[in-house]
Amino acid sequence: MATQAKPQAEKGGERHRKTRIGVVVSDKMDKTVVVEVARRIKHAVYGKFLKRRERYQAHDENNESKVGDQVMIEETRPMSRHKRWRVKSTLKKAVET
């Protein structure tokens, strides 16, 4: 019985990576931004919708993202102790005053 290689490995394509959309809440570090991703869940018993948030440290190679920008981040290899995400694109720029 011959084992077959996965088609994705033959093509040399990237595997599916998780993506999240969130808002930059801190850009004080060099090449790193903190992105807050908010979601709503429904309480199992009472049915009330609750807000939940997670904060990710994401790699921003060119320091382009500023506080208030809406960005898309994608999962990547570990880059440091806390960074496992990379800024993929900026969806909306923050309103400057």
N, C-alpha and C positions, 0 to 999 in steps of 0.2 A: 504494500500500500504506500503510494508516494504522497508525501506531504506537499501541499500547494502553498505557495507564498501568497500573502495578502496582496490584492490588487493595488492598494494604496502604496505599499512599499516598492512595487515595481515602477510605478509612475514617478516616485520620488517627491510626491506631493506632501504638503503639510497636513498633519492631523488636525482634527477639529479642536479649536481652543475656545475656552469660555470667554465670553465678553460681558461687560457690565457698562451701564451708562450712569454717570454720576456728576457731581459738582465739585470743583476744586475748592477746598477749604483752607489749604495752606500751601504756599510756594516758597517758604523761607529756606529750604535746603537746596543744595546745589544738585541739579539734575534729578531731583525728586519732588513729587507733589503728593499731597494727601487728598484722596478723592473719597467723598462721602456718597454712598449708594443707598437710597431710601427705597423701601418697599412697604406694601400694605398686606397684612395677613388677617384672616378672619378667625376670631376666637372660636375654638372648638365647641364650647358649651353655650356661650351667650350670643354668638353671632356678630359681635361688635367688631368693626375693623380697627386694627391697631397699626401704628406706624413702627417700623423697625428700621434701623440703619446699621450699616457696616462701613468702616473706614479702611481704605486700602492705601498703602504707599506704593506709588507707581513711578516707574522710570520715565523721565522726560529729557531725552538726550540734549535738546537745544534750548532748554528752559523757556519754551514758548508759552506754556500754560500759565495763566494768572488766576488769582482768587476770583471766583464767581463764574468761570468758564464751565460750560457743560462739555464733558469729554467722554469718549469711549475708550475703555481700557481692555486689554486682553491678557490672558494668562501667559506666562513665559517661564523660562528657567529661573532658578533662584539667582538673584543678582547681589543680594546682601542678606543680612540677618532677617530683615522684614520685607524686602522688596521681592515680590513674585509676580508683579503686574507691570505692563508697559502701556504708555499712552499711545493708542492707535490713531486717533484723530480728534480734532476739536469740532464739536457740533455747533456750539453757539459761543460767541465771545461775550464776556461780561460787559454790561453797560458802564461806560466810563463817565464819571461826573466831574 
